[in-house]
Amino acid sequence: MTESTAPLRTGDMPVPEFRENGRAVLEWIASYLETVGDRPVLPSVRPGDILSLLPATLPEKPEPFDAMLADFDDLIVPGITHWNHPSFFAYFPSCASGPGILGEWLAAALGVNAMLWRTSPAATELERRVLEWLAGLVGLPASFQGILYDTASVSTLHAVAAAREACGIPVREQGLAGLRPLNLYTSELAHSSVEKAAIALGIGSSNLRKIPIDDLGRMDADALAAAISRDRSEGRVPFCVVATIGTTSITSVDPVREIAGLCRTENLWLHVDAAYAGAAAALPEMRDRFDGWEQADSIVLNPHKWLFTPMDCSAFFTRRPEILRAAFALVPEYLKSGEDEDNLMDYGVQLGRRFRALKLWFILRYFGREGIQSRVREHIRMARHFAGWVDEHPDFERVAPAPFGTVCFRAAPGGFTEETLDGLNRRLLESVNETGECFLSHTRHRGQFCLRLSVGNIRTEERHVHDAWVLIQHTFRKILESTPQAGIGENLSD
Ligand SMILES: Cc1ncc(COP(=O)(O)O)c(C=O)c1O
C-alpha cells in the first residue's frame, strides 16, 4: 500500500480569500436588494426541476468559491420565491430588512451557541434586553419576560407545555397515561400550530376544543364558558385557552379581555397568539385591538412576520417564566456551570440556540420606535386603500373586516352560483400569480373561496398595491370574457 502524497487539506478558508469572497457576496446581496422588484415573485419551476439540476454526488475535490456563487445564481435563484419582493402579498409577508440581514451575517460569523450564559454571556443578556425593548414597543408591562424561539409554532408549543405544568398534574414525571383527559380550547380559526401542540404534547387532537366563532370570526366567549363547564362536569381537566389576535385566515380578533376574565375564574392558562398582528401594537391607535392581552399568561409575536426580521425569529413573552422553567429545566452534569446565572436552555426543549437577538437589536436600533411605527402604519394605510377599492367596485366584495394589513376579498359579480364563483376566484388567483408580477394567497371563509392580499413587506409602496389591484381587475375581466356567461363583467374597469 502506497501512502498518498497529496497535501492534507486542513483549516478554514484562508482569511484573504474569505475577504474577497465576502465582498462578492455583499455585492450580490446589495444588487439583489436593488433589483428584487424586477424579478418574478414566483419562480416558474415544477417540483423536482431544481433537484434534477443538482449533482447527485458530493464533490470529492475542493471547488472554487466563484463556481459556487455562479451556481447559486444559475441554479438556486431561479427556484426562489422572492419573499423580499415588494409585491409579495401572500400569506403574511416576511421579509429581510438591511439591518436584519447584516445582523444575521454577524451572528453567523460569531457562530455562538447561546445555550448557557457562559457559552455566550452577551447573547443571553442581549436577548433579555432586546425583548424588554420589544415588549415596551408593543405596550406590554415589564412583568412579561421574553425568550426567542424559531417560530410561533414552537412558541405556542412551549406555552401549552407551561400551561400543562401550571395545572399541577405531575405530567413531567409520570406522563399522561392514566390521567383524566386534559382539555385545551381555541377557536375554529386558530392556527394549526395549536392543534400540533396538542398532538405533540400528548393532549390529543380530540381533546382540543375548537370553539365556534361569531360573524366577525371572533371566538364565542359564551360557547367557550359552556364548553369548559361541560368538560368539568364530565370529569375532564380544562387547562389552557389559546386566543388569537389576528387569525391567519381573516385576521379576526378574539375577545381577549373577556376570555382572560374567564381564564382567571376557571384558573386556566391563557396564551395569546399575536404572531402576525402583534407588530401593530407598536401603534397607539391600534392598541384597542389588543385590549386585555396584558392579562395573558403568555403571548407570541413574530418579528419574522411584520417586523422586517429575516427568518427565523419568534418572540415569546410570559408573566410566569418560573413555570416555563419548571416545565423544561434539566441540567445534566456536563452542562453544569456552577454559576448563578440564567441559562436560556432551561426555558425550552432545545439546548443549542442561535444568536437571534443580534439581528433584532440591529433592526430596533436602526429604525427606532418611530421608524417601525411609520412603516407599520403605512402598511395598514395601504391595505385600507386596497380594501376601499374593493368596496367601491361593483363586481368585487370583501369577505371580512380588515383590522390590520390584510384584506380578504373575492370577485362576486351577479348571476353566478356560489360554486361557479369559487371556481372563478380560484382561476383568478392562479392567473394573477402566474404573471409573476405579484403573489397573493387564498383562504376559505364561511364556505367561500377568497383571495388574501397582505401588506407587510418593508419594500412595498403604494404603486405596488395599486398595480396589483389593476392586474386583479384586468385578469378577472379576461377570465370572464372566456367563460360562457360572458358579458356579466361589464362593470370591470382598469
Ligand atoms: C396567527 C398565526 N400563528 C402562528 C403561525 C405560525 O407561524 P410560524 O411559521 O412562525 O410557526 C402563523 C403563521 O402564519 C399565524 O398566522
The ligand as an SDF file (V2000), in Angstrom:
LIG
                    3D

 16 16  0  0  0  0  0  0  0  0999 V2000
  -51.6930   33.5240   13.8180 C   0  0  0  0  0  0  0  0  0  0  0  0
  -50.5330   32.6210   13.4930 C   0  0  0  0  0  0  0  0  0  0  0  0
  -49.9980   31.8660   14.4590 N   0  0  0  0  0  0  0  0  0  0  0  0
  -48.9700   31.0480   14.2280 C   0  0  0  0  0  0  0  0  0  0  0  0
  -48.4120   30.9500   12.9720 C   0  0  0  0  0  0  0  0  0  0  0  0
  -47.2560   30.0180   12.7520 C   0  0  0  0  0  0  0  0  0  0  0  0
  -46.1060   30.7550   12.5000 O   0  0  0  0  0  0  0  0  0  0  0  0
  -44.6700   30.0820   12.3780 P   0  0  0  0  0  0  0  0  0  0  0  0
  -44.4630   29.8460   10.9220 O   0  0  0  0  0  0  0  0  0  0  0  0
  -43.7280   31.0980   12.9340 O   0  0  0  0  0  0  0  0  0  0  0  0
  -44.6770   28.8210   13.1560 O   0  0  0  0  0  0  0  0  0  0  0  0
  -48.9330   31.7050   11.9270 C   0  0  0  0  0  0  0  0  0  0  0  0
  -48.3690   31.6220   10.5720 C   0  0  0  0  0  0  0  0  0  0  0  0
  -48.7570   32.2880    9.6730 O   0  0  0  0  0  0  0  0  0  0  0  0
  -50.0190   32.5620   12.2010 C   0  0  0  0  0  0  0  0  0  0  0  0
  -50.5850   33.2840   11.2330 O   0  0  0  0  0  0  0  0  0  0  0  0
  1  2  1  0
  2  3  1  0
  2 15  2  0
  3  4  2  0
  4  5  1  0
  5  6  1  0
  5 12  2  0
  6  7  1  0
  7  8  1  0
  8  9  2  0
  8 10  1  0
  8 11  1  0
 12 13  1  0
 12 15  1  0
 13 14  2  0
 15 16  1  0
M  END
$$$$
